[in-house]
Amino acid sequence: MPLYKSISVNSQTTVKIWKIEESYNDLFQPLDLKPQSLERVLGMKSELHQRGFLSVRHLLREFGYTDQDLFYDANGKPHLKDGKHISITHSFTFSGVVISDKEVGIDIEKQREKINVISHKFVDYEFNYLDKNSEDYINKLTVIWGVKESLYKLFATPGMLFKEHFLVIPFTLQDGNTIAWIDYGDKKYRYNTAFLEFEGFTCAYVIP
C-alpha cells in the first residue's frame, strides 16, 4: 500500500499523501463504499479520477475512518461525522488528506508550464515579488495556486476569488512555509501555510 508520506503538522493536525500506483480493481476491492460513493465512482469517465477517488478512501483508512464517516455539505465541502475537520485533494498520481481539530485545506498540483498562462487569473499582489525570469517561477506560481486553492477549500464560501480575496506573502521554496491572508467583506483572516515538492508535484496546506 503506497502511503507515500505522513506529516505530523502539530498535535491536532496530520497530513497523509498517497502515491497512486495500484490498478482500479486493486484499489476498489478492499473498500466498503456507501451507495452514493459507489454511484459517484462508477459515473466517473476517467479511470485516473476513479483511482484518485478510491485512493482518498484508502487514506481515510490510514486515519482509522471509513467511507461511511465522510459526508459533504451543500457547498461540496467534506466533513467527518465525529466533528474533526478534513480536506481532500488528488492530482494525477497523488492524493492527499489533512485531518485536524481546526479548519484545514489542502491541495496537490502537478508542476506545469501552462500555469503561467492562467497566472493573471489568480495572482495580483504576488506579482510584486515574483520574478518571471527566475528558474523557480513556475514552482512558485504552483505554490501560490496551491495555497489559494487550500484557502478556498477551507473557507468554502461562494463568491470568493483567488485574485481579489486571497494573498500570499513573499516566500522562498526553501522556506517550506509562508503566511496567507483572506481579505473578504470587512474582515481579514491570517493563516499559516506550508508546502512541499516531490516528483514534479507541489502539495500545500493551510491551518488557522
Phi and psi restraints in degrees (value plus and minus 20) as a CYANA .aco file:
   2 PRO   PHI    -104.7   -64.7
   2 PRO   PSI      48.7    88.7
   3 LEU   PHI     -88.5   -48.5
   3 LEU   PSI      93.1   133.1
   4 TYR   PHI    -101.4   -61.4
   4 TYR   PSI     -59.5   -19.5
   5 LYS   PHI    -179.1  -139.1
   5 LYS   PSI     122.4   162.4
   6 SER   PHI    -149.0  -109.0
   6 SER   PSI     106.3   146.3
   7 ILE   PHI    -140.8  -100.8
   7 ILE   PSI     100.5   140.5
   8 SER   PHI    -108.7   -68.7
   8 SER   PSI      79.7   119.7
   9 VAL   PHI     -90.9   -50.9
   9 VAL   PSI     -67.4   -27.4
  10 ASN   PHI    -178.5  -138.5
  10 ASN   PSI    -193.3  -153.3
  11 SER   PHI     -85.1   -45.1
  11 SER   PSI     -39.9     0.1
  12 GLN   PHI    -126.7   -86.7
  12 GLN   PSI     -24.1    15.9
  13 THR   PHI    -154.5  -114.5
  13 THR   PSI     109.1   149.1
  14 THR   PHI    -153.6  -113.6
  14 THR   PSI     117.7   157.7
  15 VAL   PHI    -129.9   -89.9
  15 VAL   PSI     114.2   154.2
  16 LYS   PHI    -148.1  -108.1
  16 LYS   PSI     116.6   156.6
  17 ILE   PHI    -141.5  -101.5
  17 ILE   PSI     117.0   157.0
  18 TRP   PHI    -135.4   -95.4
  18 TRP   PSI     112.2   152.2
  19 LYS   PHI    -114.8   -74.8
  19 LYS   PSI      98.9   138.9
  20 ILE   PHI    -105.5   -65.5
  20 ILE   PSI      76.9   116.9
  21 GLU   PHI    -132.5   -92.5
  21 GLU   PSI     -37.0     3.0
  22 GLU   PHI     -99.8   -59.8
  22 GLU   PSI     140.5   180.5
  23 SER   PHI     -94.0   -54.0
  23 SER   PSI     145.6   185.6
  24 TYR   PHI     -75.2   -35.2
  24 TYR   PSI     -66.2   -26.2
  25 ASN   PHI     -83.7   -43.7
  25 ASN   PSI     -61.5   -21.5
  26 ASP   PHI     -85.7   -45.7
  26 ASP   PSI     -54.4   -14.4
  27 LEU   PHI     -94.1   -54.1
  27 LEU   PSI     -56.5   -16.5
  28 PHE   PHI     -93.3   -53.3
  28 PHE   PSI     -62.0   -22.0
  29 GLN   PHI     -72.3   -32.3
  29 GLN   PSI     -68.7   -28.7
  30 PRO   PHI     -97.3   -57.3
  30 PRO   PSI     -26.8    13.2
  31 LEU   PHI    -111.5   -71.5
  31 LEU   PSI     127.7   167.7
  32 ASP   PHI    -132.6   -92.6
  32 ASP   PSI      74.5   114.5
  33 LEU   PHI    -110.3   -70.3
  33 LEU   PSI     120.5   160.5
  34 LYS   PHI     -93.4   -53.4
  34 LYS   PSI     140.1   180.1
  35 PRO   PHI     -73.2   -33.2
  35 PRO   PSI     -60.8   -20.8
  36 GLN   PHI     -83.4   -43.4
  36 GLN   PSI     -60.0   -20.0
  37 SER   PHI     -88.8   -48.8
  37 SER   PSI     -60.5   -20.5
  38 LEU   PHI     -81.9   -41.9
  38 LEU   PSI     -63.3   -23.3
  39 GLU   PHI     -82.3   -42.3
  39 GLU   PSI     -62.0   -22.0
  40 ARG   PHI     -82.7   -42.7
  40 ARG   PSI     -68.3   -28.3
  41 VAL   PHI     -89.0   -49.0
  41 VAL   PSI     -56.6   -16.6
  42 LEU   PHI     -91.6   -51.6
  42 LEU   PSI     -43.0    -3.0
  43 GLY   PHI    -106.3   -66.3
  43 GLY   PSI     -25.5    14.5
  44 MET   PHI     -97.1   -57.1
  44 MET   PSI     113.6   153.6
  45 LYS   PHI    -100.6   -60.6
  45 LYS   PSI     -44.4    -4.4
  46 SER   PHI    -124.6   -84.6
  46 SER   PSI     110.8   150.8
  47 GLU   PHI     -86.2   -46.2
  47 GLU   PSI     -49.6    -9.6
  48 LEU   PHI     -80.1   -40.1
  48 LEU   PSI     -63.4   -23.4
  49 HIS   PHI     -88.2   -48.2
  49 HIS   PSI     -59.4   -19.4
  50 GLN   PHI     -79.9   -39.9
  50 GLN   PSI     -65.7   -25.7
  51 ARG   PHI     -87.7   -47.7
  51 ARG   PSI     -55.2   -15.2
  52 GLY   PHI     -82.4   -42.4
  52 GLY   PSI     -66.9   -26.9
  53 PHE   PHI     -78.7   -38.7
  53 PHE   PSI     -66.5   -26.5
  54 LEU   PHI     -89.2   -49.2
  54 LEU   PSI     -56.6   -16.6
  55 SER   PHI     -84.6   -44.6
  55 SER   PSI     -52.0   -12.0
  56 VAL   PHI     -82.5   -42.5
  56 VAL   PSI     -58.1   -18.1
  57 ARG   PHI     -87.5   -47.5
  57 ARG   PSI     -51.5   -11.5
  58 HIS   PHI     -89.1   -49.1
  58 HIS   PSI     -56.8   -16.8
  59 LEU   PHI     -83.9   -43.9
  59 LEU   PSI     -59.6   -19.6
  60 LEU   PHI     -76.2   -36.2
  60 LEU   PSI     -62.2   -22.2
  61 ARG   PHI     -82.8   -42.8
  61 ARG   PSI     -55.7   -15.7
  62 GLU   PHI     -81.9   -41.9
  62 GLU   PSI     -49.5    -9.5
  63 PHE   PHI    -106.9   -66.9
  63 PHE   PSI     -27.8    12.2
  64 GLY   PHI      73.9   113.9
  64 GLY   PSI      -6.2    33.8
  65 TYR   PHI    -127.7   -87.7
  65 TYR   PSI     148.9   188.9
  66 THR   PHI    -144.9  -104.9
  66 THR   PSI     154.2   194.2
  67 ASP   PHI     -78.7   -38.7
  67 ASP   PSI     -49.4    -9.4
  68 GLN   PHI     -88.0   -48.0
  68 GLN   PSI     -41.1    -1.1
  69 ASP   PHI    -102.4   -62.4
  69 ASP   PSI     -29.2    10.8
  70 LEU   PHI    -126.1   -86.1
  70 LEU   PSI     115.4   155.4
  71 PHE   PHI    -164.8  -124.8
  71 PHE   PSI     144.0   184.0
  72 TYR   PHI    -139.8   -99.8
  72 TYR   PSI     124.1   164.1
  73 ASP   PHI    -110.7   -70.7
  73 ASP   PSI    -194.3  -154.3
  74 ALA   PHI     -83.6   -43.6
  74 ALA   PSI     -45.1    -5.1
  75 ASN   PHI    -109.8   -69.8
  75 ASN   PSI     -15.8    24.2
  76 GLY   PHI      62.6   102.6
  76 GLY   PSI      -8.4    31.6
  77 LYS   PHI    -104.6   -64.6
  77 LYS   PSI     112.6   152.6
  78 PRO   PHI     -97.7   -57.7
  78 PRO   PSI     128.7   168.7
  79 HIS   PHI    -159.3  -119.3
  79 HIS   PSI     138.0   178.0
  80 LEU   PHI    -129.0   -89.0
  80 LEU   PSI     125.3   165.3
  81 LYS   PHI     -84.9   -44.9
  81 LYS   PSI     -45.0    -5.0
  82 ASP   PHI    -104.1   -64.1
  82 ASP   PSI     -18.4    21.6
  83 GLY   PHI      73.3   113.3
  83 GLY   PSI     -28.9    11.1
  84 LYS   PHI     -89.9   -49.9
  84 LYS   PSI     136.8   176.8
  85 HIS   PHI    -114.1   -74.1
  85 HIS   PSI     122.7   162.7
  86 ILE   PHI    -158.2  -118.2
  86 ILE   PSI     127.2   167.2
  87 SER   PHI    -157.9  -117.9
  87 SER   PSI     129.7   169.7
  88 ILE   PHI    -153.1  -113.1
  88 ILE   PSI     125.1   165.1
  89 THR   PHI    -171.1  -131.1
  89 THR   PSI     130.6   170.6
  90 HIS   PHI    -171.6  -131.6
  90 HIS   PSI     125.1   165.1
  91 SER   PHI    -167.3  -127.3
  91 SER   PSI      93.5   133.5
  92 PHE   PHI      34.5    74.5
  92 PHE   PSI    -125.0   -85.0
  93 THR   PHI    -125.3   -85.3
  93 THR   PSI      -5.9    34.1
  94 PHE   PHI    -153.6  -113.6
  94 PHE   PSI     127.2   167.2
  95 SER   PHI    -154.9  -114.9
  95 SER   PSI     138.7   178.7
  96 GLY   PHI    -166.8  -126.8
  96 GLY   PSI     129.8   169.8
  97 VAL   PHI    -157.0  -117.0
  97 VAL   PSI     116.3   156.3
  98 VAL   PHI    -140.3  -100.3
  98 VAL   PSI     115.3   155.3
  99 ILE   PHI    -148.2  -108.2
  99 ILE   PSI     116.4   156.4
 100 SER   PHI    -173.3  -133.3
 100 SER   PSI     144.6   184.6
 101 ASP   PHI     -96.0   -56.0
 101 ASP   PSI     -35.6     4.4
 102 LYS   PHI    -131.5   -91.5
 102 LYS   PSI     147.3   187.3
 103 GLU   PHI     -80.5   -40.5
 103 GLU   PSI     118.7   158.7
 104 VAL   PHI    -161.6  -121.6
 104 VAL   PSI     143.7   183.7
 105 GLY   PHI    -168.2  -128.2
 105 GLY   PSI     126.5   166.5
 106 ILE   PHI    -163.4  -123.4
 106 ILE   PSI     129.9   169.9
 107 ASP   PHI    -169.9  -129.9
 107 ASP   PSI     120.1   160.1
 108 ILE   PHI    -139.5   -99.5
 108 ILE   PSI     112.4   152.4
 109 GLU   PHI    -151.9  -111.9
 109 GLU   PSI     122.7   162.7
 110 LYS   PHI     -97.5   -57.5
 110 LYS   PSI     115.2   155.2
 111 GLN   PHI     -97.8   -57.8
 111 GLN   PSI      94.8   134.8
 112 ARG   PHI    -159.4  -119.4
 112 ARG   PSI     123.5   163.5
 113 GLU   PHI     -78.2   -38.2
 113 GLU   PSI     -50.4   -10.4
 114 LYS   PHI     -88.7   -48.7
 114 LYS   PSI     -29.6    10.4
 115 ILE   PHI     -83.5   -43.5
 115 ILE   PSI     -46.2    -6.2
 116 ASN   PHI     -83.2   -43.2
 116 ASN   PSI     -52.6   -12.6
 117 VAL   PHI     -85.6   -45.6
 117 VAL   PSI     -52.5   -12.5
 118 ILE   PHI    -124.1   -84.1
 118 ILE   PSI     -12.5    27.5
 119 SER   PHI     -77.6   -37.6
 119 SER   PSI     -54.6   -14.6
 120 HIS   PHI     -84.8   -44.8
 120 HIS   PSI     -35.1     4.9
 121 LYS   PHI    -105.5   -65.5
 121 LYS   PSI     -41.2    -1.2
 122 PHE   PHI    -148.8  -108.8
 122 PHE   PSI     -24.8    15.2
 123 VAL   PHI    -133.4   -93.4
 123 VAL   PSI     113.8   153.8
 124 ASP   PHI    -156.1  -116.1
 124 ASP   PSI    -102.6   -62.6
 125 TYR   PHI     -72.3   -32.3
 125 TYR   PSI     -59.0   -19.0
 126 GLU   PHI     -84.5   -44.5
 126 GLU   PSI     -42.1    -2.1
 127 PHE   PHI     -81.3   -41.3
 127 PHE   PSI     -41.0    -1.0
 128 ASN   PHI     -83.6   -43.6
 128 ASN   PSI     -48.0    -8.0
 129 TYR   PHI    -137.4   -97.4
 129 TYR   PSI     -26.8    13.2
 130 LEU   PHI    -100.2   -60.2
 130 LEU   PSI     122.5   162.5
 131 ASP   PHI    -133.1   -93.1
 131 ASP   PSI      88.0   128.0
 132 LYS   PHI     -82.7   -42.7
 132 LYS   PSI     -39.0     1.0
 133 ASN   PHI    -115.2   -75.2
 133 ASN   PSI     -21.7    18.3
 134 SER   PHI     -99.7   -59.7
 134 SER   PSI     134.5   174.5
 135 GLU   PHI     -83.8   -43.8
 135 GLU   PSI     -48.6    -8.6
 136 ASP   PHI    -118.2   -78.2
 136 ASP   PSI      -4.4    35.6
 137 TYR   PHI     -78.6   -38.6
 137 TYR   PSI     -70.0   -30.0
 138 ILE   PHI     -82.5   -42.5
 138 ILE   PSI     -61.0   -21.0
 139 ASN   PHI     -84.7   -44.7
 139 ASN   PSI     -58.7   -18.7
 140 LYS   PHI     -89.3   -49.3
 140 LYS   PSI     -60.4   -20.4
 141 LEU   PHI     -78.6   -38.6
 141 LEU   PSI     -59.6   -19.6
 142 THR   PHI     -86.1   -46.1
 142 THR   PSI     -59.1   -19.1
 143 VAL   PHI     -82.3   -42.3
 143 VAL   PSI     -66.7   -26.7
 144 ILE   PHI     -81.2   -41.2
 144 ILE   PSI     -64.9   -24.9
 145 TRP   PHI     -79.9   -39.9
 145 TRP   PSI     -66.4   -26.4
 146 GLY   PHI     -81.6   -41.6
 146 GLY   PSI     -61.1   -21.1
 147 VAL   PHI     -85.0   -45.0
 147 VAL   PSI     -65.0   -25.0
 148 LYS   PHI     -87.9   -47.9
 148 LYS   PSI     -58.5   -18.5
 149 GLU   PHI     -82.6   -42.6
 149 GLU   PSI     -60.0   -20.0
 150 SER   PHI     -84.9   -44.9
 150 SER   PSI     -61.4   -21.4
 151 LEU   PHI     -82.0   -42.0
 151 LEU   PSI     -61.9   -21.9
 152 TYR   PHI     -82.8   -42.8
 152 TYR   PSI     -61.6   -21.6
 153 LYS   PHI     -86.1   -46.1
 153 LYS   PSI     -59.3   -19.3
 154 LEU   PHI     -85.1   -45.1
 154 LEU   PSI     -65.5   -25.5
 155 PHE   PHI    -101.2   -61.2
 155 PHE   PSI     -54.7   -14.7
 156 ALA   PHI      25.1    65.1
 156 ALA   PSI      31.3    71.3
 157 THR   PHI    -138.9   -98.9
 157 THR   PSI      93.1   133.1
 158 PRO   PHI     -75.5   -35.5
 158 PRO   PSI     120.1   160.1
 159 GLY   PHI      81.9   121.9
 159 GLY   PSI     -33.2     6.8
 160 MET   PHI     -94.3   -54.3
 160 MET   PSI     119.0   159.0
 161 LEU   PHI    -140.2  -100.2
 161 LEU   PSI     113.2   153.2
 162 PHE   PHI     -74.9   -34.9
 162 PHE   PSI     -63.7   -23.7
 163 LYS   PHI     -94.4   -54.4
 163 LYS   PSI     -58.6   -18.6
 164 GLU   PHI    -112.2   -72.2
 164 GLU   PSI     -51.9   -11.9
 165 HIS   PHI    -130.1   -90.1
 165 HIS   PSI     -32.6     7.4
 166 PHE   PHI    -137.6   -97.6
 166 PHE   PSI     119.7   159.7
 167 LEU   PHI    -161.1  -121.1
 167 LEU   PSI     126.1   166.1
 168 VAL   PHI    -137.0   -97.0
 168 VAL   PSI     102.6   142.6
 169 ILE   PHI     -96.6   -56.6
 169 ILE   PSI     142.4   182.4
 170 PRO   PHI     -74.5   -34.5
 170 PRO   PSI     125.0   165.0
 171 PHE   PHI    -172.7  -132.7
 171 PHE   PSI     145.0   185.0
 172 THR   PHI    -135.3   -95.3
 172 THR   PSI     137.0   177.0
 173 LEU   PHI     -84.0   -44.0
 173 LEU   PSI     -46.6    -6.6
 174 GLN   PHI     -91.5   -51.5
 174 GLN   PSI     -45.3    -5.3
 175 ASP   PHI     -79.7   -39.7
 175 ASP   PSI     -66.1   -26.1
 176 GLY   PHI      56.3    96.3
 176 GLY   PSI     -18.5    21.5
 177 ASN   PHI    -179.6  -139.6
 177 ASN   PSI     141.6   181.6
 178 THR   PHI    -181.1  -141.1
 178 THR   PSI    -198.6  -158.6
 179 ILE   PHI    -128.7   -88.7
 179 ILE   PSI     122.0   162.0
 180 ALA   PHI    -148.2  -108.2
 180 ALA   PSI     132.7   172.7
 181 TRP   PHI    -146.3  -106.3
 181 TRP   PSI     125.0   165.0
 182 ILE   PHI    -128.7   -88.7
 182 ILE   PSI     105.1   145.1
 183 ASP   PHI    -137.8   -97.8
 183 ASP   PSI      77.9   117.9
 184 TYR   PHI    -160.2  -120.2
 184 TYR   PSI     111.5   151.5
 185 GLY   PHI      45.4    85.4
 185 GLY   PSI    -149.7  -109.7
 186 ASP   PHI    -130.6   -90.6
 186 ASP   PSI       3.1    43.1
 187 LYS   PHI    -145.2  -105.2
 187 LYS   PSI     132.6   172.6
 188 LYS   PHI    -143.0  -103.0
 188 LYS   PSI     117.1   157.1
 189 TYR   PHI    -146.0  -106.0
 189 TYR   PSI     115.0   155.0
 190 ARG   PHI    -127.7   -87.7
 190 ARG   PSI     116.5   156.5
 191 TYR   PHI    -152.1  -112.1
 191 TYR   PSI     121.4   161.4
 192 ASN   PHI    -102.7   -62.7
 192 ASN   PSI     115.5   155.5
 193 THR   PHI    -149.1  -109.1
 193 THR   PSI     132.3   172.3
 194 ALA   PHI    -158.1  -118.1
 194 ALA   PSI     136.5   176.5
 195 PHE   PHI    -170.2  -130.2
 195 PHE   PSI     135.2   175.2
 196 LEU   PHI    -166.6  -126.6
 196 LEU   PSI     135.3   175.3
 197 GLU   PHI    -139.0   -99.0
 197 GLU   PSI     122.1   162.1
 198 PHE   PHI    -179.7  -139.7
 198 PHE   PSI     112.5   152.5
 199 GLU   PHI      29.2    69.2
 199 GLU   PSI      19.8    59.8
 200 GLY   PHI      61.0   101.0
 200 GLY   PSI      -6.1    33.9
 201 PHE   PHI    -142.8  -102.8
 201 PHE   PSI     138.3   178.3
 202 THR   PHI    -145.2  -105.2
 202 THR   PSI     111.9   151.9
 203 CYS   PHI    -134.2   -94.2
 203 CYS   PSI     110.7   150.7
 204 ALA   PHI    -146.8  -106.8
 204 ALA   PSI     127.2   167.2
 205 TYR   PHI    -166.9  -126.9
 205 TYR   PSI     133.4   173.4
 206 VAL   PHI    -151.3  -111.3
 206 VAL   PSI     124.9   164.9
 207 ILE   PHI    -160.0  -120.0
 207 ILE   PSI     127.3   167.3
